[in-house]
Amino acid sequence: MSIIEKIKLLFAAKAPIVEIVNEVKQIKSGYKTVSFWVTVVASISSLVASLTGFIPVTTGLIASTAITVVYNVLRAIQNAGADGTVPLFQSSRFWVGILGIVLAGLTQLKTGGIDPKWVEAAIAIIGVIMAGAQSLGAQQPAEETPK
């Protein structure tokens, strides 16, 4: 292969490489977003507030569950229609859901006085929302048909 052919090949490969680089620049992991960290801090704060007696335990559990649900739904809506899907264990929605479940369990373990039905309901709600958010976030953009 001559030097001229190599230069031609380099220019031919430039367009796809530039496209790939631009797409990689647009990727923003969920854990790098402000909403992720607000959710984590708010969930942990509701746990601490309920365990220290600042707010009732059931209120803390409801707040933590609501925060987890809102985050999962909002991130799923943001990801819906985006090209590609995020694998389950790399999804910030998954890890926020797991955090919500762990916090519900910790609330039950530390207090012991909360009705187990509250914890069961919180975990069930988080599980349903996680599954729905994963499904919604995996939707691919619709193909446009030429007119």
C-alpha positions, 0 to 999 in steps of 0.5 A: 500500500502506497503512502497516497493510498494510506492517506486516502484511507485515513481521510475515509475513516475520519468521518466514522471516527469523528461520529463515534467521538461525538457520541462518546462525548454526549454520554453522561453516566447517571452517577455523574448527574446532580439528580443522582447525588441529590437523591442519594443525599435526600434518601440517606438524610431521611433515614438519619432523620427518622432514626434520630427521632427528628421525623417519624420512622414511617415518614422517613420510609415514605420519603425515602421510597418517594425519592427513589420512585421519582428518581427512577421515573425521571431517569427512565423518561430521560433515557427513553428514546436514547440510542442504546440501552444501559446494562442493568448493573451499570444503570444508576436507576438500579443502584438508587433502587437498591439503595432505597431497598437497603434503607427500608431494611435498615429502618426496620432493623434499627427501629423494630417498631415499624409495622413490617407491612410498611417495609414490605409495601415500600420494597414492593413499590420500589421493585415495581418502579425499578422494573418499569423504569428499566423497561421505559429507559430501554425504549429505542427511538422510533424509526422515521419513515420517509414520506 
